Amino acid sequence: MTINKLSWRALVADTDRYLELFTQPQTDPDSPLDIQAIQPRLCFGLEQLIHPYSSSAFMLIRAPEEKDYLDTVADYLRANSPAADQLFGGHYSIENHTVTLHPAVSAEDPFTSKGEIVSADWVETEQLFGCVRQLGEKVTLQPGLIHQANGGVLILSLRALLSQPLLWLRLKHMVERNRFDWFSQDETRPLPVSVPSLPLQLKVILVGDRESLADFQEMEPELSSLAIYSEFEDNLQIVDEEAMSLWQQWVLHIAASHQLPAPDASAWPILIREATRYTQDQETLPLYPSWILRQLREVSPLCDGETFNAEQLASMLEQRAWREGFLAERMQEEILLDQILVETEGDRIGQINALSVIEFPGHPRAFGEPSRISCVVHIGDGEFIDIERKAELGGNIHAKGMMIMQAFLMSELQLEQQIPFSASLTFEQSYSEVDGDSASMAELCALISALADVPVHQNIAITGSVDQFGRAQPVGGLNEKIEGFFEICQSRELTGNQGVIIPSANVRHLSLSQDLLDAVENEQFFIWAVDDVMDALPLLTGLPWDGEGQTTLIQTIQERIAQATQQEGRNRYPWPLGWLNWFNHN
């Protein structure tokens, strides 16, 4: 049996080992960032694209389609692309409505380029290709992004091209033919003059999320298979001080490039705790520019100088939680006013507190809420009824978790015949669809409690998935789930015997609030990590699942099954005697 009562230090990322690093002088924001150490796959792919002997004209990058990501790619290419030793494009002259193309002579010409790196998170036809304008008798040529990037690289958002298929087809055609052809945007009106085609040497990078890339692959299967592919890695694994230093440099680089305040030595631990809460992993920090920028921008009004401290950052996070916490507070009030029944004291047979995380569409913050699961057992034919499924409120994953739970129980009981009980399980006061298997360990414990007729402590909540061998499997939304139950207990007053049971594999995902850390440190609230459901049952019921020389849950269940089977046997007659019994009663 492995029951690990967690100390408060296990509930957040360990930042103490990096305190010396935080106090060291911050790197010069003007010094070059080692982006290759942070994004090695992406940089390798970009180097392949711009290599002089590369034949690939297209590259696909999996990344959010936001300006900061496109700028990061563009900045790396500008810093690492070889200097162009020639001019690309040409010079147009217009005389008497006759347009003539001349060789490129000056980089100042709007249709001449030195191999620039150009990026855009959204483009329209005129912005990308330019246009031919006529005002009275005067004709002018307007350049587009494709002319600025001639001889270099054009970085575009994939969603802009997917929503404008004709724009993409024209761009692809021009890149493959190495020639820019002028065209009229109005198909009913031809160009007022004939314009010679412009020589084009261009490489194109398309940046999109996985959904956009999947749509593009379906639209352009051959090009997708030949294009260079890479990814913007979302997170950085923190395995040592060097990795932490890299993440610091990344944050400082983003702060400097957007002229925002940077963390001082005291603020780094709090920023890291918030970052690990975002990634849901104590050893993983986010590289998302958008997430980092949000923290820096929201704390900037609270600081006067070029840095912010721990107190200012903590104050900003508290303000944000309060600002976004209306819906969570209303749900908690419903529980505290007994409109949603959740007990945090006493014992109940076949009733348990599971933990749920709620995400409302249009609401920026997920929050946790305890859910009451109940199980009723009666003499029957061994059917286990999932009320959520019967009412068409249970999803497929939830149904799978129920079947796995039942398979474990039947295997452990080792019955030679069908169990003489039927059981029904449900989420009480749940009026919307329930899906996921994160409550399957709670459901299993409620079922065992009902079968054994042994009460469950209501001061303890549990979350976790379970496999067919009873092993606890990790689930998501752990921080919100634990805090949701803790806040209910705290509002009703902590008794010193309340807590939460979680799978051991989830410990690395913890990054809990300071109030909860203080309660755990003062032994007012507890968090236990377990390897399997057999470890959780003694905490919930006071009885072990199995063992020798003591009363156990499995023994109690087997005795109840034996009694029910004997009772059923006494009520049965051989068929002639059964007929006689029927006759005598009539």
N, C-alpha and C positions, 0 to 999 in steps of 0.2 A: 504494500500500500504506500502510495506516494502522495502526501498532502503537504503542500508547501505554503505556509503562511507568509505572505510577502511583506517585506519591510517597505517603508516609504521610499527608500532609495531605488527600489526595483520598479517603481511606478512612473519614473521619468528618465529621460536620457542622462547618462553620466557625463556631466560637463566639468567636474572637478579636475579630471586629469588633463584638461586643456587650459587651466587657469593661467599658467605661465605663458602660454601662447597668446592668450587674450591680452595680457599686459604688455606684450612686446610692441614696439613702435609699428604703427600701421604702414603698409607699403605705400610708396608714392603713387597716387592715383594716375599719374601720367606715365608710369612705367608700363611696358607692354604686358598684357595678360597672357598667361600660358594656356591658351584655349585648347591646344592639342592635348594637354593633360586632362582637361575637363570633358572634351568631346572628341576622343581619339577616332572613333569610327566616322563621324561626320567629317573631320578634317582629312582623313585618309581618302574618303570619297571625293572631296573637293579637289584634292591634289591630283587624283586620277583624271578628273574632268579637265583641269587646266594644263595638264602635262602636254608639252609640244607634240608628242606623238600620239596623243589620244584621238581616237576616231569617233568618240561618242559626242553627240551634239546635245543630248538631253540628260538631265539628272532629276531623279525624284527624291524628295526629302520628306520623311514623316515628321511633322512638327505642327503645332498649332499655327493657324493661318493669321498670325498677328504681326504687326509691324516690327516689334522688338526682335522676333525670331529672324525675320528677313534681314533686318539690319545687322544682326550678329553674323549671319552668313556673308553678307556683303562686306563687312569690316574685315573678316578673315581673308577673303579673296583679295581685297585691296592691299592688305599687308603682305600677301604671299604670292601674288601673281607676278610673273616676270614683266619687267618694264617693256612696253611696246616700242619697237624700233622702227615702226612704219605707221603711215596714216591709212585709215580705212574709209571707204565711202567715196565721195567726190564733191565737185562743185557744180551747182546748177546756175546757168545764166538764162535770162528770159528777155528776148527782143522780138517785138512785133508778134506776140503770141506764139513764138517759137522757143521751145525749151531745149537747151543743149547741156549735155553732161560733160564736164571736164575732169581730168585727174585731180585728185586731192592735192592741195598745195599748202593748206594752213589748217591747224587744229582749231582755229577760231571760227571756221566755217560751220554753220549749223548742220550740214550734211556730211561733215568729216569728223572722224573720231579716232582717238588713240587707244581704243580698246578699253573703254570705261566699264565699271561695274555698276549696274543700274538695278534698283529694286522698286517694286510697287505692290502694295497689298490689295489694290483694286485698280482695274484699268477698263476704259471704254475704248471703242474702236478708234476714235480720233486721237485719243491720248497715246495709244500704242503705235499706230501707223502714221500719224500725221494726216494732212489733208491738202487738197488744192483749193484755194480760195479765189473767188473772182468778185471784185468790187468795181462795177462799171466796166471799163475796158482794161482795168489792171488785174493781172493774175499773179498770185504769190503762192509759194510752197511753204507749208507749215511742217516742221520736222516732228517726229514722235519719239517715244522711248526707244524704239527699235533702231533709230538712227544714232541716238546717243550711245547705245551699247554696241554698235557695230565694231567687230574685232574683239569684243569682250564678252561679258556674261550678262544676261538679263534674268533677273530673279522675280518670279511672279507667284501670286497666290493661286492655288489650283481651283478654288471655288469660283474665281472670276472667270476662268476659262470654261468650267463646266456649265456655268449659267449662260454662256455666250458661245455655243458650239461653232458658229460660223467664224467668230474671231479666232478660235483655236485652230480651225482648219486652215485659215489663211496664214497664220503664224507658222504652223507646221510646214505648210507647202513652201513658204519663203525660206525657212531655215534649211530644209532639205535640198532646195535648188540653189542655195547660196545666191539668191537674187531677190531684191525687193521690187515688187511691181506695184505701181500706183493704180488705184481703183477709186470709183465713185461710191460713196456710202449710200447714195440714193440710186437704186437700180433703174429707176425710171428716167434718170438724167445722166448722160455720159459726162466724162470729164470735159471741161471747156477747152483743154489743150492736150496734146499728146506729150507725155512725160517719159523720157527714157528710164529704163530700169536701172537700179543702183546695185553695184556689187555688194554682197552681204556675207560676212563671216561672223557667225553668232552661235554662242552656246546658251542654252536655256535651262534654268533650274526651276522646277515646279515644286512648291511647298504646300503640303496639305495634310490633314488628319487621315486616319486609317479609312474612314468612311469615304472621304473624297478620293483617296488613292484606289479604293476598291471600285468606285464608279469609273475612274479613269482607266483602270485596267480592263474593265468590261468594254469601254468605248474604244480603247487603243491597246489590244492585247499584244500585238507584235512589238510596238514601240516600248511598252512597259517591260517586256522581257529583255529588251536590248539596252534600255537606259541604265545608267549607273544609279544604284539605290543606296541610301543611308538614312540614318535616323538621328534626330536631336534627342539625346538621352535626357529623360525627365529628372532623374535623381542621381545623386552621388553617394556611393557607399563609403561610410566613414569607418575605416579600419585602423587608422593610425593618425598621428599628428600631421603628417604630410597631407593626407586627404582633407583634414579639417582646415589646414592652411589654404588649400586650394579653394575650398568653399568660401572662406573669408575673402580671398582675393576676388572671387566672382561677385560677391555681395558689394564689396568696395568698388569694383569696376562699374557695376550697374548704378550705384549711388553717384559716382563721379560723373558718369556719362549723362545722367539726368539732373545733375546739380542738386542732389538731395543729401540730407544729413546722413552720416554713417554711424554705426553703433560704436560706443566706447567700450572699454574693457568690462564694465559692469553689465552692459546690455546684451553681450553675446550669449550668456547662458539662457536668458529668457527668450531671445530670438530663436535659439536652437530648440528649446522646448516647444515653442509654437510651430517651428518647422517640422519637427518629428511628429507632432500631432497631425499636421497636414498630410505627411507621407504615411502616417500610421506605422512607423517603424523607428525604433530608437537609434538605429545605426544607419539611417538613410535621410539625407537632406535634399530638399527640392532645388532644382536648377531653373525652374520656370521664371523667366524674367518678370512675367506679369504678377506672380505671387510675391516675389521680393519687392517689386515696385509698390505693390499695395501697402505692404508694411511700412516702407520708408515714407511714402506720401502721407499716410494717415498719422504717423507720429511727428511729421515735420512741423505742424502748427504748434506742437507742445514744446518745441525746443527753439532756442535763440541762436545757437551757434552752428558749427559744421558737424557736430556729433549730438547724439542723444544717449541718455543713460538708462539704467534699469528701471528707475522709478517712472520715467516718462513713457517708456515702452509698456510697462505693466499698466499704467493708467490708460493708455490708448486701447489696450486689449480689453480692459474692463468696460470702457465706454462702448466699444464695439459690441461686446457680448450683451450689454444692457440695451443698446439701440436695436439689436436684432433679436432680442429675447422675448418679445411680446407674446408670440404664439406659444412658446414653451411654457411661459408663466401661466397662461390661461389653462393649458392642459394640466399643469400641476395643481392649479386651484380646483379643477374638477375632481381630482383625487382627494385633496385635502378637505373638500366639502362633501365627500362621500357620494358624489355623483358617479364617479368611477370607483368601484370597490377594489381597493388594494390594501391588504392587511400587512402590517410590518411587525406585529407581535402575535404571540399565541401559536397554537398548533392546529392543523387541519388535515384530515384524511383526504387524500386524493386532490389536494389543492397546492399549487406552487406558484411562486413569483418568477416568471421568465422576464427577460430583458429584450426590449425592442428598440430599434432606432427608426425615427420617423423623418421622412424627407417629403415635404410638401412642394409640389410644383410652384415655382414663383417665389419660394422662400429661400433665402441665401444660406441658412444654417440648419444642419441636421441636429436633432436633439433626441435624447433617450427618454423612454417612458416604460415603467414596469407593466407587464401584462399578466393577468391572472389566468392560469390554465387549470382547468378542473377535469377530473376523471371520475366516472361513476362505473362501478362493477356490479353485476348481478348474475344470477344463474342463467346460463345460456348455452349456445352451441359453439363458443370460441370465437365469435366474430368481434373484430375490433373496428368500431365505427369512428371514422374521422368526420365529425359533424361539419367541419369547414368544407370538406370535400362533398359531403352529401348536399349541403346547401349551395354548392357551386361557388363557394368563397375561398376555396383552397387551391393554390397553384400546383403545378406539376412537381416542382422541387419540394414543396411541403409534403405532398403525397409520397414522394420517394423517401423522405426522412421518416415518415410514419411507418412505412413498410420495413425499412432498415431497423428501426427500433423494435418492431414486433419480431423480426427475424432473430435479433440478439436474445430477446427474452425467451422465445421458444427453444432456442439452442441451449441456453443456460439451464432451463427447467428439465430438459431431457425427458420429455413425456413420451409414453408409448401410444397415447391416444389423444384425441382433441381435448383441449382445456375445457372444463365444464362451466366456464364463465364467459360472459360477453362484457365488453367495456366500450364506453364512449368518451371521447376526449374533445375538448373545445377550448378556444380562446373566449373567455367570457367578455361580454360587452364589446365585442369586435363586430363592426358592421360593414367592413370593407374587405377586399381580397387579402388573404394571408398567403405569402409565398416565402420560399427560402427554408433551409433546414437548420437555422441557428437555434431553434427552440426544441430540437429533437431530444437533446439530453434532458431538458426540463420536462418534456412530455413523458419520457421514459421513467423519470423519477416519480412523476405523478401517478403513472400507471402502476408502478411497483408499490407505491404507498397504498393505492386503492386495493390491489390484489392482496397485500399482506395485512390490510386493515391497520396500518401503522401511520400515525400522523406525521406531517412535515412541518418543520419550524418555519413560520412565516417571516421571521426576522432575517432570513437569508434568501437571496435571489440567485439565480443561476443562468448562465448562457453557455452555449456551445453545441456543436454538432456531434453526432455519435456515429460510429461505423458498426458493422455487423458483429464486431468483437467487443464492443463496448468502449472502445478507445475514444477519448475526447479529441475533437478536431477543431482547428481555429475557425473563428468567424470574424466578420467585419463590424465596423462601427462600435468597437469595444469601449472607447473612452466615453462616448455619449451615453452608452447603455449604463455603464457603472455610475456616472455622474447623475443620470436621471433617477436611479434608485436611491443614491446617497442624498440627493436634495429632498426627496420625500421623507426619508428617515430624519434628516436634519431639521426639517420643518416641524416634524412631530416630536422632536427631541431625541438625540442619540442616547441609546441605552447602554452602549458598551458591548453588546452581543450581536450587533447587526453586521452584515457583510455580504459579499458577492463571491460566487464560485465561478472561475473561468478556466478554460483549457490552458495547460502549461505552455503550449505553443503560442499562445496569445500574449505572453508576458512581454515580449520584445515590442509589442505594438502599443504599450501603455505610455501615455503622456497626459497625466491627470491634473486637475486644477489644484491650486495651492490649498484651498479649504479642505479638500479631500486628503491631500498629503498630510496636513496638520492633524486631521482626525485619525489617520492611520498611525502616525507617529505617537499620538497620545493614547492609542489603543481604544479609541471610541468607535472605530469602524475597521473592518477587516476585509482583506481580499485573499482568497485561497486559490492556488493554482493546482489543478489535478490532471492526472494522466488519463484516467478513465472514469466511467460512471460509478464503478465500485468504490472509488476514492471519495466521490461526492456524497454517496448515500449515508455514511456515518455522520457527516456534518449536518445533513438535512433531517435525518430521522433518529440519530443516536444509536442505530443498530448497524452492524456490518452486513455486507451482502452475503458473505459466506465465511466459514471458519469452523473450527472444532472446539467443543467444550463451552459453547456459548449460544445464546439465542441469536439467530440470523434471519435476515429477510427471506432468503431463498428457502430456508427450512419452514418459516411461517407460511409462505405461499404454498409450498408442497403439502403441508398439513391441511390447509384450507381446501386444496384441490382434492385430497384424499377424502376428507369429510363430505364434500359435495358429491364425489363419485359414489361413496357408500350410500348416502341419502338417496341418490338417484337410483341405485341398485335396489334399494328396499321398495321403491315406488314402482318398480317394474314387475310384470308377471309374465310367465310363459303365455303364449297367445290363448290357449284354451282357458287358463285360469283368469286371464284378463277378460275374456268373453263372459265367464261366470260372474266375475266381479261387476261387470257392466250390467248383467242381467239382474243381479241381486239389488243393485241400486235403482233399477227401474220397476 
